[in-house]
Structure formats: C-alpha cells, structure tokens
Amino acid sequence: MKSYEGLFGKKKSLKEKEAEDRFTKFTKIDDKFAWFQLIEVFIEKLNLTEKQVYKMNYLHSLNWLSYYYQKNKVEELKHTNKL
C-alpha cells in the first residue's frame, strides 16, 4: 500500500480543508453555474446573442470550445516561455 501513496496525494486535515474552502469560496464559480461560462464565451467571442447561442448545433459549439481551449493553451505556453 505504501507504494501507492504518491498516486492519490496527501490527505488534508479538517483545518486545511476549511481554509481551502474559505479561500476558493470567492475565487471559483460554483459548479452549478459553470455552464453559464460557456454561454458567456460564445456571446463574447462569437458576438452572438443568447438566443443564437442556444440555437447552436451541439457539435459546432464543441468545435468552438475545443478551439478556444487549444488557443488558450498556446497563449499560456508563449507567456511562460517569455518569462
């Protein structure tokens, strides 16, 4: 069992969990609103209305999301290589 300890990370104490929860409470959007972020990305990036976004084809929207994901990763790599 000891050989698998590194795979799952260290268990956090109750105090560590509470401190983390207190910090992430205001720095992370609750998961129940995560889908709003997708709508917001399409509205801002594609200059669409909310109604147009809801009418988008499912595969078309996934292609755009994949594109933006990869674009962000490339920009992050460029930024980290400049430092």
C-alpha positions as CSV (number, residue, x, y, z in Angstrom):
1,M,0.0,0.0,0.0
2,K,2.9,2.4,0.7
3,S,4.0,2.2,-2.9
4,Y,0.7,3.8,-4.0
5,E,0.8,6.8,-1.5
6,G,2.1,9.2,-4.1
7,L,-0.7,8.5,-6.6
8,F,-3.5,9.9,-4.5
9,G,-1.8,12.8,-2.8
10,K,-1.7,13.6,0.9
11,K,-4.8,13.5,2.9
12,K,-5.7,17.0,4.1
13,S,-6.6,17.8,7.7
14,L,-10.0,19.3,8.6
15,K,-8.3,22.7,9.2
16,E,-6.6,22.6,5.7
17,K,-9.9,21.7,4.0
18,E,-11.8,24.6,5.8
19,A,-9.1,27.1,4.9
20,E,-9.1,26.0,1.3
21,D,-12.9,26.2,1.2
22,R,-12.8,29.7,2.7
23,F,-10.4,30.8,0.0
24,T,-12.0,29.1,-3.0
25,K,-15.4,30.2,-2.0
26,F,-14.8,33.7,-3.5
27,T,-12.3,32.8,-6.2
28,K,-14.1,30.0,-8.0
29,I,-17.5,30.0,-9.6
30,D,-19.8,27.3,-8.2
31,D,-20.1,24.3,-10.4
32,K,-23.8,24.7,-10.8
33,F,-23.1,27.9,-12.8
34,A,-20.3,26.5,-14.9
35,W,-22.5,26.1,-18.0
36,F,-23.2,29.9,-17.9
37,Q,-19.5,30.4,-18.6
38,L,-19.9,28.5,-21.8
39,I,-22.7,30.7,-22.9
40,E,-20.7,33.8,-21.9
41,V,-17.7,32.7,-24.0
42,F,-19.9,32.3,-27.1
43,I,-21.6,35.6,-26.6
44,E,-18.3,37.5,-26.1
45,K,-16.1,35.6,-28.6
46,L,-18.5,35.0,-31.4
47,N,-20.6,38.1,-30.9
48,L,-23.8,36.2,-30.7
49,T,-27.0,36.8,-28.7
50,E,-28.0,34.4,-26.0
51,K,-30.9,33.2,-28.2
52,Q,-28.4,32.4,-31.1
53,V,-26.1,30.6,-28.7
54,Y,-29.0,28.3,-27.5
55,K,-29.8,27.5,-31.1
56,M,-26.2,26.5,-32.0
57,N,-25.6,23.0,-33.2
58,Y,-24.1,20.8,-30.4
59,L,-21.0,19.6,-32.5
60,H,-20.4,23.1,-33.8
61,S,-20.3,24.5,-30.2
62,L,-17.9,21.8,-29.1
63,N,-15.6,22.6,-32.0
64,W,-15.5,26.2,-31.0
65,L,-14.8,25.3,-27.3
66,S,-12.0,23.0,-28.4
67,Y,-10.5,25.8,-30.5
68,Y,-10.6,28.3,-27.6
69,Y,-9.2,25.7,-25.2
70,Q,-6.2,25.0,-27.5
71,K,-5.8,28.7,-28.2
72,N,-5.6,29.4,-24.5
73,K,-3.0,26.7,-24.0
74,V,-0.8,28.1,-26.8
75,E,-1.0,31.6,-25.3
76,E,-0.1,30.2,-21.9
77,L,2.9,28.4,-23.3
78,K,4.0,31.6,-25.1
79,H,3.6,33.6,-21.9
80,T,5.6,31.1,-19.8
81,N,8.4,30.9,-22.4
82,K,8.8,34.7,-22.3
83,L,9.5,34.7,-18.6
